Amino acid sequence: MDSYSAFYDNHKFNATTLLQELLTRGVTHVYLCGIALDVCVAFSALHAAEEGFVTTVVLDACRGVTHEGIAEKKRLMEKVGCQLVNAADVPALLRRSRVDEVLVAAKRVHLAKEAVKRVENQSGHMGRKAASLKRFANSTAFQAAKEGAAALAERRDGHDAAQS
């Protein structure tokens, strides 16, 4: 799966198994680090916030691609409620993880959803998603599936009429 996010593929057609795994285990707080801060880490953080997790990015455990991209994504992550910390801060955060943080994160979901839409539109992900959907809708596989579904519906309707 081609993905900049730990949660979804680049077009957001498919979720990875991470979201379901976190929900199944009752996880409320997500801590992120990695490469690249302004791409993969940022998309994962925004999607985690969008899903209602208390989201923390450990900055000194990340590296980015460009200084401008890092600054922009840090502002955006902070705007949607992600905590930006250093590794030395993590033990104290783990000790204090509270229910009120979960409630605040839930209230900020709409901000994260808006931010994700803006970033996807700026990066061209949504344009590619729309183009992919249009190609699929015009594909012979989709047309064949549509015709097959219509034929099955016709047979079912004919069968239902014969039984009445």
Summary of the structure (lengths in Angstrom):
residues: 164
radius of gyration: 21.2
end to end distance: 48.7
largest distance: 73.8
contacts: 456
relative contact order: 0.12
helix: 64%
strand: 13%
